[in-house]
Amino acid sequence: MSSQTGTASTAATLAPALFPARTPLTAAQIASGIQAALSIQRRAVTHGKRPFAAVLLAPDNETILLTHQSVDQVNHAESCLARLAYTHYPKDYLWRCTLFSTWEPCGMCTATIYWAHIGRIVFAGTNDQLYELTGPGNTENFTMNWHTSDFLKGCPQKDIEVIGPLEEEGRIVVEESDKYWCTRRTAAGQA
């Protein structure tokens, strides 16, 4: 598991009320948050949706505030959840919240999380694992070569904490997601 936490951001220095301290996550809270997201992912797949899910935990690192699944190729779980969260909660509150995702958030989702002012991201499976799982040229998931931390690198405005990938939880997410993607690889003529 990797974690990236920047030093105090420029914005935090200029507007400290918007950047209250976050409560550190325990290993048990991280596992519980990913399990909650995995539960949403399982439900999504049962209803024919793609295997991506996100959960927003309150600053107490226990209370689930919102959940979302992937709707389609444009309405991803993380970006939809971040927009919904921003409509319902104040920025200083969201800064202390954690968005859990079964998969590493893409560039669109990372940017939406950034603008929604959610202070921490935890993810299980990586973009590289997703590419291997979906296969090259998969018309349902044209995976880009990026990582969440790449999008946030060099952002002096906000020091969003990124925790992931998670080795054990990532393995489970990959295994369970393969049940969905194996049929799409076969239909596309991939192994």
C-alpha positions in Angstrom: 0.0 0.0 0.0 1.4 3.4 -0.9 0.4 6.8 0.5 1.1 10.2 -0.9 0.6 13.1 1.4 1.9 16.5 0.4 3.1 19.3 2.7 0.8 22.1 3.6 -0.7 23.5 0.4 -0.8 27.1 -0.6 -4.5 27.1 -0.4 -4.5 25.7 3.1 -2.2 28.5 4.2 -4.4 31.1 2.6 -7.8 29.5 3.7 -7.1 27.3 6.7 -10.9 26.9 7.5 -11.3 25.0 4.2 -8.6 22.5 5.2 -9.3 21.1 8.7 -7.2 18.2 9.9 -8.2 14.7 8.7 -8.5 11.8 11.1 -5.9 9.1 10.1 -7.4 5.8 8.8 -6.7 2.5 10.5 -6.0 -0.6 8.5 -9.4 -2.0 9.6 -11.2 1.2 8.4 -9.4 0.9 5.0 -10.4 -2.7 4.7 -14.0 -1.9 5.7 -14.2 1.0 3.2 -13.0 -1.2 0.3 -15.4 -4.0 1.3 -18.3 -1.5 1.3 -17.3 -0.4 -2.2 -16.9 -4.0 -3.3 -20.4 -4.7 -2.1 -21.7 -1.9 -4.4 -19.6 -3.2 -7.3 -21.2 -6.7 -6.8 -24.7 -5.2 -6.9 -23.8 -3.2 -10.0 -22.6 -6.3 -11.9 -25.7 -8.1 -10.8 -27.7 -5.4 -12.6 -25.6 -5.6 -15.8 -23.4 -2.5 -15.0 -19.7 -2.3 -15.2 -17.6 -3.4 -12.1 -16.7 0.0 -10.7 -17.9 1.4 -7.4 -17.2 4.2 -4.9 -18.2 4.9 -1.3 -17.8 8.2 0.6 -17.0 7.9 4.3 -17.6 10.7 6.8 -14.8 12.3 8.8 -15.2 9.6 11.5 -13.9 7.1 9.0 -16.9 4.8 9.8 -20.2 6.3 8.6 -21.1 5.7 4.9 -22.5 9.0 3.5 -22.9 8.1 -0.1 -22.4 5.2 -2.5 -22.3 5.0 -6.3 -21.7 2.5 -9.1 -20.5 3.1 -12.6 -23.4 4.0 -14.9 -21.6 4.0 -18.2 -18.4 5.0 -19.9 -18.9 8.7 -19.1 -20.7 8.5 -15.7 -18.1 6.8 -13.6 -18.8 5.9 -10.0 -16.2 8.2 -8.5 -17.1 11.3 -10.5 -20.9 10.9 -10.0 -20.3 10.3 -6.3 -18.0 13.4 -6.0 -20.6 15.7 -7.7 -23.4 14.4 -5.5 -21.3 14.8 -2.4 -20.4 18.4 -3.3 -24.2 19.2 -3.7 -25.0 17.8 -0.2 -22.0 18.7 2.0 -19.9 21.8 2.7 -16.3 22.0 1.4 -14.6 22.0 4.8 -16.6 18.8 5.7 -15.7 17.0 2.5 -12.0 17.8 3.0 -12.1 15.5 6.0 -14.0 12.7 4.1 -12.6 9.7 2.3 -13.6 8.4 -1.1 -13.0 4.7 -1.5 -13.0 3.1 -4.9 -12.6 -0.4 -6.1 -10.4 0.8 -8.9 -7.9 3.6 -9.3 -9.9 6.7 -10.3 -9.3 7.9 -13.8 -8.3 11.5 -14.8 -11.9 12.7 -15.1 -12.8 11.2 -11.7 -9.6 12.5 -10.0 -10.2 16.0 -11.3 -13.9 15.8 -10.1 -12.7 14.6 -6.7 -10.2 17.5 -6.6 -12.9 20.1 -7.5 -15.4 18.5 -5.0 -12.8 19.2 -2.3 -12.7 15.6 -1.0 -9.4 15.3 0.9 -8.5 11.6 0.6 -8.8 8.8 -2.0 -8.3 5.1 -1.2 -8.3 2.6 -4.1 -7.8 -1.2 -4.4 -7.0 -2.1 -8.0 -4.7 -0.2 -10.3 -5.1 1.2 -13.8 -2.4 -1.2 -15.0 -4.3 -4.2 -13.6 -7.5 -2.9 -15.3 -5.7 -2.7 -18.6 -4.5 -6.3 -18.2 -8.0 -7.4 -17.2 -10.0 -5.6 -20.0 -7.5 -6.3 -22.7 -6.1 -4.0 -25.4 -8.7 -2.4 -27.7 -11.6 -3.3 -25.4 -14.4 -1.0 -26.8 -16.1 -0.8 -23.5 -13.0 0.3 -21.6 -10.2 2.1 -23.6 -7.8 2.3 -20.6 -5.4 5.2 -20.6 -1.9 5.2 -19.3 -2.2 7.2 -16.1 -2.2 7.0 -12.4 -4.2 9.0 -9.9 -1.1 10.4 -8.2 0.1 11.6 -11.6 -2.9 13.9 -11.9 -2.3 15.3 -8.4 1.4 15.6 -8.7 2.6 19.2 -8.6 -0.8 20.5 -7.4 0.3 23.1 -4.9 -3.3 24.1 -4.2 -4.4 21.0 -2.3 -2.6 18.1 -0.7 -5.1 15.3 -1.3 -4.0 12.1 0.3 -3.9 9.1 -1.9 -3.7 5.6 -0.5 -3.4 2.7 -2.9 -3.1 0.4 -4.5 -4.1 -2.1 -1.8 -2.5 -5.5 -2.5 -4.9 -7.9 -1.0 -8.1 -5.9 -1.7 -6.8 -5.2 -5.2 -6.4 -8.9 -5.8 -10.0 -9.5 -4.8 -11.3 -6.7 -6.9 -9.4 -8.0 -10.0 -10.7 -11.6 -9.4 -14.3 -10.5 -9.0 -14.1 -8.0 -11.9 -12.8 -10.7 -14.2 -16.2 -12.4 -14.0 -17.6 -9.4 -15.9 -14.6 -8.6 -18.2 -13.9 -12.2 -19.3 -17.2 -12.3 -21.2 -16.4 -8.9 -22.9 -12.9 -10.1 -23.9 -14.4 -13.3 -25.4 -17.1 -11.3 -27.3 -14.4 -9.0 -28.7 -12.3 -12.0 -29.8 -9.6 -11.5 -27.1 -8.2 -14.3 -24.9 
